[in-house]
Amino acid sequence: MVKCFRKSISLSDLWVTSHERLSDFYLTSWQRGDSPVPMLVIRLVLAVIAVGIFVWSLVNSPTPYWLIYLTNWGLLLITLLTLCGTTVSLFAVCKRIPDGDTLPWYVSTYWLLYNIATTVAIVITGLYWILLYNPEQKEQEEASQFWLDLSTHGFNSCVAFIEIVMSRTPLRLVHIYQPLGVALWYAAFSGIYYAAGGTDAMGNRFIYEILDWGQGGRVAIVIAASAAGLILLYAILWSVALGRDKISISLIRTTSLELPLTPPDRHSPSGMV
């Protein structure tokens, strides 16, 4: 742990173009061996779920207003994440991922989406159930609408969490600016949308009532609190990923008993060829 903090950070560490082990992007944390098939199966299931929810949401609200909601931004991101992750796993199964110090563009794209989509999805879930959910209003909605809301504000986070826990994809603290940047960009977009006279599907002068820029002070508090919550959540997810790796390395990804625990010392008589 101390070594990790003492290591100097290069520009490549700040982006998503290099990593020590390419296999971390297509193997699960809970397997022995180096077959990419288990993670491919998991990602195929997650992709089917995410695409299904995405199409359901589009069919339920086929209007241009679909694009203005943070929920739908998050849904689009999580769908792209699962599709991109599946692509990486397919390339690995077909042995199409080249070796090298620089990650292929599709692996870097997946890693970027992983950093952003998993965090944003869980933030959206928290904001919805804490600030926006209205039990009295939901009682008057149809059952199909309730399940759609649950899918877009609950199942999306389940998909994100499963991707984190089951994969070996690294989550670096230095990448925190990526989901934070997307969140702040949405806040800026909502302000620009308000200033341009945009409305929601019901004709209100805001996208979400808690982001009503007519009450700038309250909006500033909501944005600051949400940003702080995102930073805290990212730190928690980083801890989860770190714990995932520690546990899986000690219990699952162990050295084969047929191999020596350490390589022979070439300077000793027994280690000389």
C-alpha positions as CSV (number, residue, x, y, z in Angstrom):
1,M,0.0,0.0,0.0
2,V,2.8,2.4,0.8
3,K,4.5,1.5,-2.4
4,C,1.4,2.4,-4.3
5,F,1.4,6.0,-2.9
6,R,5.1,6.4,-3.4
7,K,5.0,5.6,-7.1
8,S,5.2,8.6,-9.3
9,I,2.1,9.2,-11.5
10,S,2.7,9.7,-15.2
11,L,0.4,11.1,-17.8
12,S,-0.5,7.6,-19.0
13,D,-1.7,6.7,-15.5
14,L,-4.1,9.7,-15.6
15,W,-5.7,8.3,-18.8
16,V,-6.7,4.8,-19.8
17,T,-4.1,3.8,-22.3
18,S,-1.8,1.5,-20.4
19,H,-2.0,-1.2,-17.8
20,E,0.4,-4.0,-16.6
21,R,-1.9,-6.9,-17.4
22,L,-4.1,-6.9,-20.5
23,S,-5.9,-10.0,-19.2
24,D,-7.4,-7.9,-16.4
25,F,-9.9,-6.6,-18.9
26,Y,-11.3,-10.0,-20.0
27,L,-10.9,-12.4,-17.1
28,T,-13.1,-12.8,-14.0
29,S,-11.7,-12.4,-10.5
30,W,-13.3,-15.7,-9.5
31,Q,-11.8,-18.1,-11.9
32,R,-8.7,-20.3,-12.2
33,G,-6.9,-20.4,-15.5
34,D,-6.9,-17.8,-18.3
35,S,-10.0,-18.6,-20.3
36,P,-11.9,-15.5,-21.3
37,V,-15.2,-17.5,-21.7
38,P,-16.5,-17.1,-18.2
39,M,-16.4,-13.3,-18.3
40,L,-17.8,-13.3,-21.8
41,V,-20.9,-15.2,-20.6
42,I,-21.4,-12.8,-17.7
43,R,-21.0,-9.8,-20.0
44,L,-23.4,-11.2,-22.5
45,V,-26.1,-11.6,-19.8
46,L,-25.5,-8.1,-18.5
47,A,-25.6,-6.7,-22.1
48,V,-28.9,-8.4,-22.8
49,I,-30.4,-6.9,-19.5
50,A,-29.0,-3.4,-20.3
51,V,-30.1,-3.3,-23.9
52,G,-33.5,-4.6,-22.9
53,I,-34.0,-1.8,-20.3
54,F,-32.6,0.7,-22.8
55,V,-35.1,-0.3,-25.6
56,W,-38.0,-0.5,-23.1
57,S,-37.2,3.1,-22.0
58,L,-37.1,4.4,-25.6
59,V,-40.3,2.7,-26.5
60,N,-42.0,4.0,-23.4
61,S,-40.9,7.6,-24.1
62,P,-40.3,8.1,-27.9
63,T,-39.8,11.8,-27.7
64,P,-36.7,14.2,-28.0
65,Y,-37.2,14.9,-24.2
66,W,-35.7,11.4,-23.5
67,L,-32.3,12.9,-24.1
68,I,-32.5,15.6,-21.4
69,Y,-32.7,13.4,-18.4
70,L,-29.7,12.3,-16.3
71,T,-31.4,8.9,-15.8
72,N,-31.3,8.2,-19.6
73,W,-27.7,9.5,-19.8
74,G,-26.8,6.9,-17.2
75,L,-28.8,4.2,-19.0
76,L,-27.1,5.0,-22.3
77,L,-23.7,4.8,-20.6
78,I,-24.3,1.5,-18.8
79,T,-25.6,0.0,-22.1
80,L,-22.5,1.1,-24.0
81,L,-20.4,-0.3,-21.1
82,T,-21.9,-3.7,-21.4
83,L,-21.7,-3.8,-25.2
84,C,-18.1,-2.6,-25.1
85,G,-17.1,-5.1,-22.4
86,T,-18.7,-7.9,-24.4
87,T,-16.7,-6.8,-27.5
88,V,-13.5,-6.9,-25.5
89,S,-14.3,-10.4,-24.2
90,L,-15.2,-11.6,-27.8
91,F,-11.9,-10.2,-29.1
92,A,-10.1,-12.1,-26.3
93,V,-11.9,-15.4,-27.1
94,C,-11.0,-15.0,-30.8
95,K,-7.4,-14.1,-29.7
96,R,-7.6,-10.8,-31.6
97,I,-6.2,-8.6,-28.8
98,P,-2.6,-7.7,-29.5
99,D,0.1,-7.8,-26.9
100,G,1.9,-4.5,-26.1
101,D,2.4,-1.8,-23.6
102,T,-0.4,0.3,-25.1
103,L,-4.0,-0.8,-24.7
104,P,-6.0,-1.3,-27.9
105,W,-8.5,1.6,-28.4
106,Y,-11.5,-0.6,-27.7
107,V,-10.1,-1.7,-24.4
108,S,-9.3,1.9,-23.5
109,T,-12.9,2.8,-24.4
110,Y,-14.3,0.1,-22.3
111,W,-12.1,1.1,-19.3
112,L,-13.2,4.8,-19.7
113,L,-16.9,3.7,-19.8
114,Y,-16.3,1.4,-16.8
115,N,-14.9,4.3,-14.7
116,I,-17.8,6.6,-15.7
117,A,-20.8,4.4,-16.1
118,T,-20.5,2.3,-12.9
119,T,-20.2,5.3,-10.7
120,V,-22.8,7.5,-12.5
121,A,-25.3,4.6,-12.4
122,I,-25.1,4.2,-8.7
123,V,-25.2,8.0,-8.1
124,I,-28.4,8.2,-10.2
125,T,-30.0,5.4,-8.2
126,G,-29.2,7.2,-4.9
127,L,-30.4,10.6,-6.1
128,Y,-33.7,9.2,-7.4
129,W,-34.6,7.2,-4.3
130,I,-33.4,10.0,-1.9
131,L,-34.6,13.1,-3.6
132,L,-37.1,12.3,-6.4
133,Y,-39.1,9.2,-5.4
134,N,-42.6,10.1,-4.4
135,P,-44.6,7.1,-3.0
136,E,-48.0,8.8,-3.3
137,Q,-47.4,9.5,-7.0
138,K,-46.1,6.0,-7.7
139,E,-49.3,4.5,-6.3
140,Q,-51.2,6.2,-9.1
141,E,-48.9,4.9,-11.8
142,E,-49.4,1.7,-13.9
143,A,-47.5,-1.4,-12.9
144,S,-45.5,-1.3,-16.1
145,Q,-44.3,2.3,-15.3
146,F,-43.3,1.2,-11.8
147,W,-41.2,-1.6,-13.1
148,L,-39.6,0.6,-15.7
149,D,-38.6,3.1,-13.0
150,L,-37.3,0.3,-10.9
151,S,-35.2,-0.9,-13.9
152,T,-33.8,2.4,-14.8
153,H,-33.1,3.5,-11.2
154,G,-32.2,0.1,-9.6
155,F,-31.3,-2.7,-12.0
156,N,-28.9,-0.4,-13.8
157,S,-26.9,-0.1,-10.6
158,C,-27.0,-3.9,-10.2
159,V,-25.5,-4.3,-13.6
160,A,-22.8,-1.8,-12.7
161,F,-22.0,-3.5,-9.4
162,I,-21.9,-7.0,-11.0
163,E,-19.4,-5.8,-13.6
164,I,-17.2,-4.4,-10.8
165,V,-17.4,-7.4,-8.6
166,M,-17.1,-10.1,-11.2
167,S,-14.4,-8.6,-13.5
168,R,-10.7,-7.9,-12.8
169,T,-11.0,-4.4,-14.4
170,P,-8.9,-2.0,-12.3
171,L,-10.4,1.1,-10.7
172,R,-7.8,3.8,-10.0
173,L,-8.2,6.7,-7.7
174,V,-6.6,9.0,-10.2
175,H,-9.5,8.4,-12.6
176,I,-12.0,10.0,-10.3
177,Y,-12.1,13.1,-12.5
178,Q,-13.8,11.0,-15.3
179,P,-17.2,10.3,-13.6
180,L,-17.0,13.7,-11.8
181,G,-16.4,15.5,-15.1
182,V,-19.5,13.8,-16.6
183,A,-21.6,14.7,-13.6
184,L,-20.5,18.4,-13.7
185,W,-21.1,18.5,-17.4
186,Y,-24.7,17.4,-16.9
187,A,-25.1,20.1,-14.2
188,A,-23.8,22.7,-16.7
189,F,-26.0,21.3,-19.5
190,S,-29.1,21.7,-17.3
191,G,-28.1,25.3,-16.6
192,I,-27.6,26.0,-20.3
193,Y,-30.9,24.2,-21.1
194,Y,-32.7,26.4,-18.6
195,A,-31.1,29.6,-19.9
196,A,-32.1,28.7,-23.5
197,G,-35.7,28.4,-22.4
198,G,-35.9,24.6,-22.5
199,T,-38.6,22.7,-20.7
200,D,-39.3,19.2,-19.6
201,A,-42.0,16.9,-21.2
202,M,-44.6,18.5,-19.0
203,G,-43.7,22.1,-19.9
204,N,-41.9,23.0,-16.7
205,R,-38.9,25.3,-16.9
206,F,-36.6,22.7,-15.5
207,I,-35.5,19.2,-16.2
208,Y,-35.7,18.1,-12.6
209,E,-37.3,20.2,-9.9
210,I,-34.2,20.0,-7.7
211,L,-32.3,21.5,-10.7
212,D,-34.6,24.5,-11.1
213,W,-32.1,27.2,-11.9
214,G,-34.7,29.8,-10.9
215,Q,-33.5,28.9,-7.4
216,G,-29.8,29.1,-8.0
217,G,-28.8,28.8,-4.3
218,R,-30.6,25.5,-3.9
219,V,-29.2,24.2,-7.1
220,A,-25.7,25.1,-6.0
221,I,-26.2,23.1,-2.8
222,V,-27.6,20.1,-4.7
223,I,-24.7,20.1,-7.1
224,A,-22.1,20.4,-4.4
225,A,-23.7,17.7,-2.3
226,S,-24.0,15.4,-5.3
227,A,-20.3,16.0,-6.3
228,A,-19.2,15.2,-2.7
229,G,-21.4,12.1,-2.7
230,L,-19.9,10.9,-6.1
231,I,-16.4,11.4,-4.8
232,L,-17.2,9.3,-1.7
233,L,-18.9,6.7,-3.7
234,Y,-16.0,6.4,-6.1
235,A,-13.7,5.9,-3.1
236,I,-16.0,3.1,-1.8
237,L,-16.1,1.4,-5.2
238,W,-12.3,1.7,-5.3
239,S,-12.2,-0.1,-2.0
240,V,-14.6,-2.8,-3.2
241,A,-12.4,-3.4,-6.3
242,L,-9.3,-3.5,-4.1
243,G,-10.9,-6.0,-1.7
244,R,-12.1,-8.0,-4.7
245,D,-8.6,-8.4,-5.9
246,K,-7.1,-9.1,-2.5
247,I,-9.7,-11.9,-1.8
248,S,-9.6,-13.5,-5.2
249,I,-5.8,-13.6,-5.3
250,S,-5.6,-15.2,-1.9
251,L,-8.5,-17.7,-2.4
252,I,-9.0,-18.2,-6.1
253,R,-6.2,-17.0,-8.3
254,T,-3.5,-19.1,-6.4
255,T,-0.3,-20.5,-7.9
256,S,-0.7,-24.1,-9.2
257,L,0.5,-26.7,-6.8
258,E,2.5,-28.3,-9.6
259,L,4.8,-25.2,-9.8
260,P,7.4,-24.1,-7.3
261,L,6.2,-21.3,-5.0
262,T,9.2,-19.3,-6.1
263,P,11.5,-19.4,-9.1
264,P,14.9,-21.1,-8.6
265,D,17.8,-19.0,-7.6
266,R,20.1,-19.0,-10.5
267,H,23.0,-18.1,-8.3
268,S,22.7,-21.2,-6.1
269,P,24.0,-24.6,-7.2
270,S,20.5,-26.1,-7.3
271,G,19.3,-23.2,-9.6
272,M,22.1,-23.4,-12.1
273,V,21.3,-24.8,-15.5
